[in-house]
C-alpha cells in the first residue's frame, strides 16, 4: 500500500531535520558508485516494503544472503535500518525526478 504524499513528505522532512546541520550526506560522502547492481536491486525492493524472504525470492537467493547484503548496504550508507534505507532511496529517487 503506497504511503500518501503528505505523510511521505512529513516523514522525509522529519528525517532531514534530524541530520546534523552542516553534516555531509551519505550521497556526498559515499555516492552510489560503491553500491553494486544487486545492492541497488535489494534497496529498491526493500523500499517497496518487501520482507527479506520476499526480496530473496524476487532476486533468486536466500534470506540469509539478503540479510548480509542489507548489513553491507547499511554500513556503506551509514544507515541503521530498513526505514532509513527506504527514506534514503525515496530521497534519491525524488532527486532524480527533479533533475
MOJOJO-V338149 format. One record per helix or strand of 2 or more residues. SS is the DSSP state (h for helix, s for strand). FROM is the first residue (numbers start at 1). LEN is the number of residues. Records with the same first field share a line. If there is no record, write none. Layout:
# MOJOJO-V338149
SS->FROM-LEN  FROM-LEN
This chain:
# MOJOJO-V338149
h->5-14  26-5  37-11  52-8  63-15  82-17
